[in-house]
Amino acid sequence: MRRYGNASPERAKVWTEPPPKLHHHHHHLQQQQRGQHQGRKVPVVYYLCRNRHLEHPHFIEVPTSSPEGLLLRG
């Protein structure tokens, strides 16, 4: 029996926003979105594990530095 296995795929999922729909003002929208991402924050909910038991959910807002989303590592 393994004491410490790999995290299940459900626990390792990372959410990213879908790309915007393309239309004739695409270039103008890209410039606007670049400016919006500098001060944009993304809500993150995470759980801590102590003695192999999950604690209550924790919530923080994280500023993004990339328009491609947020990458979380465990």
C-alpha positions as YAML, in Angstrom:
chain: A
units: angstrom
residues:
- id: 1
  name: MET
  ca: [0.00, 0.00, 0.00]
- id: 2
  name: ARG
  ca: [1.34, 3.44, -0.92]
- id: 3
  name: ARG
  ca: [1.25, 6.07, 1.77]
- id: 4
  name: TYR
  ca: [1.66, 9.05, -0.50]
- id: 5
  name: GLY
  ca: [0.33, 8.72, -4.02]
- id: 6
  name: ASN
  ca: [0.11, 11.22, -6.84]
- id: 7
  name: ALA
  ca: [-2.61, 13.85, -6.73]
- id: 8
  name: SER
  ca: [-5.74, 12.92, -8.60]
- id: 9
  name: PRO
  ca: [-6.27, 14.67, -11.98]
- id: 10
  name: GLU
  ca: [-9.25, 16.57, -10.56]
- id: 11
  name: ARG
  ca: [-7.07, 18.18, -7.91]
- id: 12
  name: ALA
  ca: [-4.42, 19.27, -10.41]
- id: 13
  name: LYS
  ca: [-6.71, 21.04, -12.89]
- id: 14
  name: VAL
  ca: [-5.87, 24.62, -13.84]
- id: 15
  name: TRP
  ca: [-8.55, 26.93, -15.21]
- id: 16
  name: THR
  ca: [-7.78, 29.45, -17.93]
- id: 17
  name: GLU
  ca: [-10.12, 31.82, -19.69]
- id: 18
  name: PRO
  ca: [-11.12, 30.91, -23.22]
- id: 19
  name: PRO
  ca: [-9.60, 33.12, -25.93]
- id: 20
  name: PRO
  ca: [-11.77, 36.01, -27.13]
- id: 21
  name: LYS
  ca: [-13.87, 35.52, -30.25]
- id: 22
  name: LEU
  ca: [-12.30, 36.93, -33.40]
- id: 23
  name: HIS
  ca: [-13.93, 39.71, -35.42]
- id: 24
  name: HIS
  ca: [-12.85, 42.71, -37.49]
- id: 25
  name: HIS
  ca: [-11.66, 44.74, -34.45]
- id: 26
  name: HIS
  ca: [-9.41, 41.95, -33.20]
- id: 27
  name: HIS
  ca: [-6.17, 43.98, -33.20]
- id: 28
  name: HIS
  ca: [-7.81, 46.87, -31.32]
- id: 29
  name: LEU
  ca: [-9.23, 44.45, -28.74]
- id: 30
  name: GLN
  ca: [-5.82, 42.85, -28.20]
- id: 31
  name: GLN
  ca: [-4.33, 46.24, -27.36]
- id: 32
  name: GLN
  ca: [-7.15, 46.98, -24.91]
- id: 33
  name: GLN
  ca: [-6.82, 43.57, -23.27]
- id: 34
  name: ARG
  ca: [-3.07, 44.00, -22.76]
- id: 35
  name: GLY
  ca: [-3.77, 47.16, -20.79]
- id: 36
  name: GLN
  ca: [-6.51, 45.48, -18.77]
- id: 37
  name: HIS
  ca: [-4.33, 42.52, -17.76]
- id: 38
  name: GLN
  ca: [-1.78, 44.67, -15.95]
- id: 39
  name: GLY
  ca: [-4.15, 45.48, -13.07]
- id: 40
  name: ARG
  ca: [-6.37, 42.41, -13.34]
- id: 41
  name: LYS
  ca: [-6.77, 39.97, -10.44]
- id: 42
  name: VAL
  ca: [-7.94, 36.36, -10.64]
- id: 43
  name: PRO
  ca: [-9.80, 34.67, -7.77]
- id: 44
  name: VAL
  ca: [-8.09, 31.49, -6.49]
- id: 45
  name: VAL
  ca: [-9.57, 28.96, -4.08]
- id: 46
  name: TYR
  ca: [-7.17, 26.44, -2.57]
- id: 47
  name: TYR
  ca: [-7.12, 23.84, 0.19]
- id: 48
  name: LEU
  ca: [-4.34, 23.02, 2.64]
- id: 49
  name: CYS
  ca: [-3.71, 19.44, 3.72]
- id: 50
  name: ARG
  ca: [-2.56, 18.70, 7.27]
- id: 51
  name: ASN
  ca: [-2.14, 15.20, 8.63]
- id: 52
  name: ARG
  ca: [-3.67, 13.85, 5.40]
- id: 53
  name: HIS
  ca: [-6.92, 15.81, 5.96]
- id: 54
  name: LEU
  ca: [-8.12, 18.75, 3.88]
- id: 55
  name: GLU
  ca: [-8.76, 22.00, 5.70]
- id: 56
  name: HIS
  ca: [-11.47, 24.50, 4.85]
- id: 57
  name: PRO
  ca: [-11.15, 26.36, 1.51]
- id: 58
  name: HIS
  ca: [-8.93, 29.44, 1.40]
- id: 59
  name: PHE
  ca: [-9.55, 32.35, -0.99]
- id: 60
  name: ILE
  ca: [-7.09, 34.89, -2.43]
- id: 61
  name: GLU
  ca: [-7.03, 37.20, -5.43]
- id: 62
  name: VAL
  ca: [-3.82, 37.00, -7.46]
- id: 63
  name: PRO
  ca: [-2.69, 39.69, -9.93]
- id: 64
  name: THR
  ca: [-1.98, 38.25, -13.38]
- id: 65
  name: SER
  ca: [1.10, 39.10, -15.38]
- id: 66
  name: SER
  ca: [0.04, 37.28, -18.54]
- id: 67
  name: PRO
  ca: [-3.09, 37.46, -20.72]
- id: 68
  name: GLU
  ca: [-2.84, 33.66, -21.13]
- id: 69
  name: GLY
  ca: [-4.08, 32.87, -17.62]
- id: 70
  name: LEU
  ca: [-2.60, 31.75, -14.34]
- id: 71
  name: LEU
  ca: [-0.45, 28.64, -13.85]
- id: 72
  name: LEU
  ca: [-0.64, 27.04, -10.41]
- id: 73
  name: ARG
  ca: [2.01, 24.63, -9.13]
- id: 74
  name: GLY
  ca: [1.75, 22.34, -6.13]
...
